[in-house]
């Protein structure tokens, strides 16, 4: 019997068993030309129940896939360069993490960490955190206000080091007093080497 025929037979048996809810017998007989036939119905008087292996459903024990990170190992060390497989190396030297170096270590990631309350003169400070291990060059913050359609670009430090925070001060004497501090959705953060 060819492998393809056996596979078809197994699929057929599984389908018939699943459809009927029971394991009905499968009949086997030889045709006049010597061809072996299988069916769930006995078509001729010479058909006999086939001696087939019992088909059962197996339970495969698969372990859940867990993606290791450098978080419990002191973070990613971008200064160490990429591992031989192109992944990052952790600060403790561990190399079995699969995070791609070219995605993680090529650009900083800036986000607004906090906005201070308005000071009596109308000034406030915006704190921006760099959450990657690449320094952010020429970072800036744009504050959108109803008065300024394009927004007001605030300058801050020339760069924000890896995992550090930069301060951007809104000078009310220069830009005008705001009635309340801006919400985070009114702020746009960028840098020269940000994605």
N, C-alpha and C positions, 0 to 999 in steps of 0.2 A: 504494500500500500504506500502510495506517495505521501510525502509530508503535507502537501497542500490538501489532499483528500482527508487526511487525519485531522488537520486544523479545521476544515469545513465541518467535519463530523462533530468535533467537539463544540463548535459554535452552535451547530444545529441542535445538539443534545441540550446545551445550556438554554437555548431559546425555547425549546419545547417544554423543558422542565419549568422554566420561569413562567411560561404562558399558562400552563395547566396547573401549576402549583404542586405537582407531584412528579416523581421520577418514573414516567411511563416507560415501558420497555421499547428499545430500538431493535428493529428486526434487520437481519442480514441474510442476503441470499445471493446466489451466483446466477448470472444471466446465461443465456444459451451461448453467447460469444465468450464466456469466461470472465466477464466483468463483474466485480463485487459491487453490490448495491446495498444501501442502508435506507430505512424509512421508519417512521413511527407507526405506520399501518402495515399489516402483513398483506402484500399484494397477491401472493401466490400461495399455493398449498405447501411449497417447499421452504418457506421462510421460517427461520428459527430466531428466537431472541439472541441478540448479539452479546458476547461477553466483553463488555467495555468497562474501563476503570471508572470508579465513582468520581464524579466531579463535585468538588466542594469549594466553598469560598474560604480562602485563607485570610488570616489576619496578619498583616505586615506590621511589624514593630518599627516605626520610623521615628527617629529622634527629631525633635523640633530644631530647626535651623536658628542658631543664635549668631548674630553679627557682633563680633568683638570690636570694641573701640579702644582708643587710647585714654578715655576719660578716667578710668581707675588707675592709670599708669602715669599720671602727671601731664597728660595732654600730648599733642603731636609736636615733634621736633622737626620743623621745616628746615632748620639750618643744617640738619644731618643729611639732607637730600633724600632722594627716593631709594627705596629698597630695590633689590635686583628685579623683582617682579613689578615694579612701578608703584608700589603701595607706600604708605607713610611709615615712618619709624617713630615709636613712642619716645617720650623723654627719658624713660628708664632703659632704652635700648631694645625693647621688645619689637619684633619684626613680623609677627604673624597676623597683624591686622590687615584687612583687605581694602581699606579706604584708599582711593586713588590719590596719589601725590599731586598730580597735575590739576585736579579739581580743588583739592583742599588747600594746597600751599601756594597757589599762584596769585591769589588776590585776597585782600582783607574783607571783612564783613562788618559794616558799621550799623549800629541801631541806636535810637534815642533811648538812653537809660533812664533819664529823669529830667523834669523841668522844674526849676525852683519856683517858689511863690514870688509874686511881684514885690519888689522892694518899694519903700515909700516914694522914691523918685521915679518909679516905673520900670526900672531895669529888672531883668531876670537872667538866669543862666540856664543854658541847655547842656546837659551832660551826655556825651556820645561815647559809647563803648565799642572797641574793636574786639570782636569775639574770635578772631583768627590769629594765627601765629606769623602773620605778615604785616609789616608796618603799613599804615594808611598814609599815603602821601597827599599833601595839599587838601585836607578835608574841609568841607564847608557845609553849612546848614542854611536852607532857605525857609524863611518863615512866611507863610501865606497869610495876608491880612486883607480885610475888605477894602482898605484904602490903597493897597499896592497890588495891582493885577498880577504882575510878574513875581511878586513876593520880594522879600528883602534878604539878600545874601549876607550871612554873618561869617566873618572870618574868625578863625581860632588858631590853634597851634599849627605849625608847618607839617607835622605828622603826628599820628597817634600810634604809639608803639603796640606790639602784639599784647592783647589782653589788657590794655590800659584804657583809661577814660580821658577824653579831651573836653575842655570847657569852652563854650561859645557864649559870649555875653551880648545880650540885646541892650543897646545903649538908647534909652528913651529920649535923651537929649538930642541924639542924632537922627533917630528914626521915628520919633513920636511916641506918646504914651498910649499903651493898649489898655482897654478897660478890664481885661482879664488875661491871665497867662494862656498861651496857645495850647491847644490839644495836640497830641502826638500826630494825629492825622493831618494837621496843618503844617507839619515839618517834613522837609525833604533833605535827606543826608546823602552826600556823595563824596568822592575823592578821586584823585587823578588815576589811581590804579585799581579802583573798585570795578567789579563786573557791571 
